[in-house]
Amino acid sequence: MTDLLAADLHRILWRPLTRALVAISIAVIAAAGVIVFLHSRAKHPFNTLTGLHSGLGDAATPLALAGFILGASLLGADYTSRALTTLLMWEPRRPQMLASRATACAVVTAGSSLAALAVLAVALLPAALAHGTGPTPTGAWYLSMAGLAVRCALLAAAASVIGMSCAAIGRSTTAALAGVGVYLLLVERATMGVAPSIGRWLFVADAMSWIAVTSHPKIAGPGGQANGHTVLTAGLLLLAGVVAIHGLAATVLKHRDIT
C-alpha cells in the first residue's frame, strides 16, 4: 500500500494538468494582487483585517473547483488510456487502489491549496502595507486566518476525492463534470428554491458553513434564507458525504468488468 501511495503521489505531481493548474493559479493570484493594489490606491483603501480574510475566503471556490477537476481527471484519464487495466494487474485489490488514489489526490490538493493561499496572502500584502486601514492585527486574527486557510485546503481536498469518485462511477472525466453540473442545477438549486431549510443540509450550503466565520451563517437561495450549520457540524456532514460517495465508487469499481 505504501509503494502504491508513493507511486500515485509521484504520478499526480508530474501530470501536465497539475503543472497547468499551478501555472494558472500563479497567474490569477498575481493579477489579483495587482488589481487590488491599484484599486485600493485609487479610491478604496484596503482594510487589512477584512480584506485579507475575504481574499482567502473568496479563493475557496476556485480551489475546490480545481481540486474536483484534478481528481476527476486522475481516474478519468486512466479509463480513457486503459492504464487502469494495467494498474489492476499490478494491484488487483480495487478498493485499496481507489483508496490510495483518493489519499494521494487529497494530500496533493490540500498541500497545493495551502501554498496557493500563502502566495495569495503575499500578493495582497503590498496593498495592505501601502494602503491598509483598520486596527492592527492581533494574535486571534492570525489564528483565524490560519484556521480559514486550513478549512479552504480541506474543502479543496474533499472536492478532489469527490471528483475522483465521480469519475470512477461514470468512467470518464466528462461524466464526472456533467454529473456534478446536473447535481448542482437540479438538486442543490432546486432544493434551495423550494425548501431552503432542507437545502442547508446539502453540499454547497455545508461548504459555505464550513468556510464561514460566524456560527450560523445565512444561506441564501431562490426560495429564501436558512441558517447554516456550525463549522464543526458542516465539516462532519461534508466528511460523511465524501465517505459515502467514495464508498459507492469503491463498490461500483469492485463489481465492474474492466478490460
N, C-alpha and C positions, 0 to 999 in steps of 0.2 A: 504493500500500500504506500509505503514511503517513497519507493522508486517511482511509482505511478504518479504520485503527487508532485514529485520533483520534475518529472517529465512534462506534466501538464503546466506547471509554473513556467518552465523554460519555453514551452510552445506558445503560451499566451503572451509572454513578454516580447517575443520576437516575431509576432504576427504583424503583417503590414497594417492591418486595421488598427491594432493597438498603437503603433507609431503614428498613424494618421490622426487618431483621436488625440494623442498627446500634442501633435503639432497644431491641430485646430484649437485645442484648449489654450495653448500658449498665445496664439494669435488673438483669440477672443479676449483673453484676460488683459493682454497688452492694450488692445483697443479700448476696453472698458476703463482701464486706468487713465489713458489719455483723455477720453471723453469726460470722465468725472472731474479730472483736474481742470480742463478748460471750462466746463460748466460751472464749477464752484468758483473759478476766478472771475467769471463774467458777472453773475447776479446772485447766485445761490451759494452762500457759504456752506462748507461741508461740516455737518455735525459729526464729530469724531465717534461718539458713542453709538448713535443710532445708524450712522452711515456705514461703518464697518460691519455692524451687526446685520443690517439689511443686505449688504453685499454678499455676506456668507449665506444668508437665508435664501436670497434670490438664486444662488448658484445650485441649490439643492435639486431643482427640476432638471436643468440640463445635465447635471452629473448623473442623476437617476436614469435619464434617457440614454446617455452614453453607456452606462452600465448595462442597461437592458439590451442595447444593440450589440455590445461586446459579448454578452452571454449567449444571446440568440445566434450570433454568427459563429460562435465557437463550436457548437454542436451541429448547427445547420450546415456549415461547410463540410463537416465530416460525412454527413449524409450525401451531399452533392458529389463529393470526390470519392466516395466509398472508402474513405480512410477508416470509418467506423468498423467496417468488416475486418480490416487488418488488425485494428486495435483489439477487437474482441477475440481474435485468435491468440493474442498475447495475454490478455486479461479477460477470460470468459465470464467472470462474475460481474454481471451488468450493473447491479445496484452499487457495488463498490466502485466500479468505473465512473458511474454517474456522480457518486458522492465525491470522488476525487476531483472531478471536473468542477463541481459546484464549489468545493472548498478553494481550489486554486483560483477560480474566477472571482470569488468573493474577496479573497486576500489581495489579489492584484487590484481589483476595483477600489477597495477600501483604501489601500495604500496610495494609489494614484489620486484618489479624490482628496485625501488629506494633503498631498503635495500640491494639488491644484488650488486648494483653499489657502494654503500658506502663500503661494505665489500671488493669489488674488489679494490677500491682505497687504503684501508688499507693494503690489501695483497701486492700491488705494492709499498707501502711506504718504506719497507726495502731496496729494490733495488734503489729507488730514494735517500734515505738518505746515503747509503753506497757507491753507485757507480754512483750517479747522476751527470750529466753535464748540461751545458746550463745556461742561465740567471736565475735570481731569479724570482719566480712567482710574478705577480702583481695583483692588485685588479681586473683588467679587465679579467685576465686569470681565476681567481676564479669564476667570473660571467659567463664566457664562459663555464667552466666545469659544473657549476650548471645548466645552460641552456641546455647543451648537455644531462645531466643526466635526466632532466625532459622530454626532447624530446624522449629519449630512452624509458622511462617509459610509456609515452603516446602512443608510437608506439606499445609497447607490449600490452597495454590495448586495442588498436584498433584491434590488431590481435586476442585477446581473444573474442571480440564481433563478429568478422567475423567468427571465428571458431564455436562459439555457433550458429550463424545464419545459417551457412552451415549445421550443424548437425540438426537443426530444419527443413531445407529444405530436406535433404537427409535421415532423420530418424535414423541416426546412426553416431557414431564417425568415423567408417571406411569410410562411404560415404563422410564425410567432408574431411578427409585426402586425399582420392582418388580424390575428386573434385578439391581441391587446387593443387594437383600434376599435374593433367591434364591441369588445367588453366596455371600453370607456364610453362609447357613444350610447349603446343600447342598455347597458346595466347601470353604470355609475351615473351618467347624466339623467337617464330616465327615472332612476330611483330618487335622486336628489330633487327632481322636478315634481314627483308625485308625493314622496314621503321623505322629507329631509331627516326625520328622526330615525328612519331605517338606514338611509344613505350614509349617516355618520359612522356606521359600522363597516363600511366598505373601504377598499384600499386607499383611494385618493384622500378621503376625509381623515383616515388614520395617519396617512403620511403627513398631512397638514398639521395634525395634532402633535405628531412626533417631532416636527421641526419647530413648532410654535414655542414661544416663551411662556405665555400665560397658561394657567392650569386648564382652563376650559375655553379654548378659542372658538370664535363664532365661525361655523362652516356654512358658507352661503351657497345656495343653489337656486335654480329657476323657481322652485316651489317655496322658497323662504329660507330661514336660517335655523340651524340646530346647534346645540352646544357640542363641541368636540370633546374628546376624551383627554385625560391627563397624559403627560408624556409617557409615564410608565405603562399605563393601560394601552395606549396606542402602540407602543413598542411590542408589547406582548401579543397584541392582535396581529400586527404585521408579521411577527415571528411565526405565529400559528399558521397564517396564510401561506408563508413561504414554505414551511414544512409540509403543509397539506399538498401544495402544488408539486413540490419536489417528490413527495411520496407517490402521487398519481403518475408523474413522469417515470419514476422508477418501476412502478407496476406495469405501465404500458410497455416500456422498453424491455422488461423481463419476459413478457409474453409475445413480443413481436418477432416475426420472422425477418431477419436481416441477412441478406445475401449480397 
